[in-house]
């Protein structure tokens, strides 16, 4: 069961990384990549910190793109 959860978390990090590649704003892209790397670090070194990992990843995946902020302003 733990391997399945780790696999889901790795896939979430991959989604964040791929999402960061599609962003036009460099700062937002760097932020998403850093969240993905922190996720992978938690998986590698966290040893059961799922109560921290899962809510943070849900929050990170729910963040809007930088383009949506630009569209709101105009």
Long-range contacts (C-beta under 8 A, 24 or more apart in sequence): 5-50, 6-43, 9-39, 9-42, 9-43, 9-53, 9-54, 9-57, 10-40, 10-43, 12-39, 12-57, 12-60, 12-61, 13-37, 13-39, 13-40, 13-43, 13-57, 15-61, 16-57, 16-60, 16-61, 19-65, 22-65, 23-65, 23-66, 23-67, 24-66, 24-67, 25-66, 25-67, 28-65, 28-66, 32-60, 32-63, 35-60
